[in-house]
């Protein structure tokens, strides 16, 4: 397998390997890590390190959790080459589209409070979408559920046309910029008929959160998700001064030479789609919430963020994606589902600038795998 491909599939590969080698299964309690875990983890980590070196990757972290406890944690390389700062447990990565899961949770929070319904038309909250060209019917037919499951028919990219000059903004910085594009936007297939990943769709849901809550998306998520979960070193877009010593740079690899892209960049109005920055320790708290791991007091906090039944509702298949061999992929509500040999895994990936990342969890055994990378490694031999 191409090393860069193997890196990008690490967390799921780790789950499958650890499930096979360590005895983790839906029927098994995770109260005690199987004795063979360390051997399996070391094997996977060794193979990954070989791939990282072969691709010229600058820095990475990966970890495995059982019942909210770290049972495997590894780091590789540098967070910043110029400063010669190595990756450690405090390193802050950019998590890209994993941010979408926070937007999904925010929408379910508002639903549970009786403020919205998943079957509501998006036009009720984002009337600007009325001017979008929909050859398949009325825009009233596109619901919040369609947007959460990436089955709305909207295009994939935020920008509908090219660019890429250094002086261009990384993403639209103002809502008005997206609104100006809407008369040139079209629905590409009948809503609900199939899956097609859409960044604008999640941005529209971020707008719903702002319209209904009366707060900016970042403020709402900070108050209602990050803060109660204890994710105190997590933030959006620009790094607070006191956290700059921990922020990872990101690197584009050209002819085997890493080129720094800069510590920070502005995701602008698309923040609800991909603006999260966080250290692995904070992401461990997020995974503990998702897997319902920890003490009774922890679980009370989790229920205050989102009822367990509502979270599990987000992991029910909405739209199939594809099947490749023994692996079947589908879309739920803001989360991907990966089913391998009858075992279901829940997760999401992230990729922005030269960062990419993954979370995968197996809710039944309260286990989770996570990985983050700070460069777009490619084989050094071309």
Secondary structure, 3 states (H helix, E strand, C coil): CCHHHHHHCHHHHHHHHHHHHHCCCCCCCCCCCCCCHHHHHHHHHHHHHHHHHHHCCCEEEEEEEECCEEEEEEEEEEEECCCCEECCCCCEEEEECCHHHHHHHHHHHHHHCCCCCCCCEHHHCCHHHHHCECCCCCHHHCEHHHHHCCCCCCCCCCCCCCCCCCCCCCCCCCHHHHHHHHCCCECCCCCCCCCCCCHHHHHHHHHHHHHHHCCCHHHHHHHHHHCCCCCCCCEECCCCHHHHHHECCCEEEECCEEEECCCCCCCHHHHHHHCEEEEHHHHHHHHHHHHCCCCHHHHHHHHHHCCHHHHHHCCCCCEEEEEECCEEEEECCCCEEEEECCEEEEEEEEEECCEEEEEEEEHHHCEEEEEEECECCCCCCC
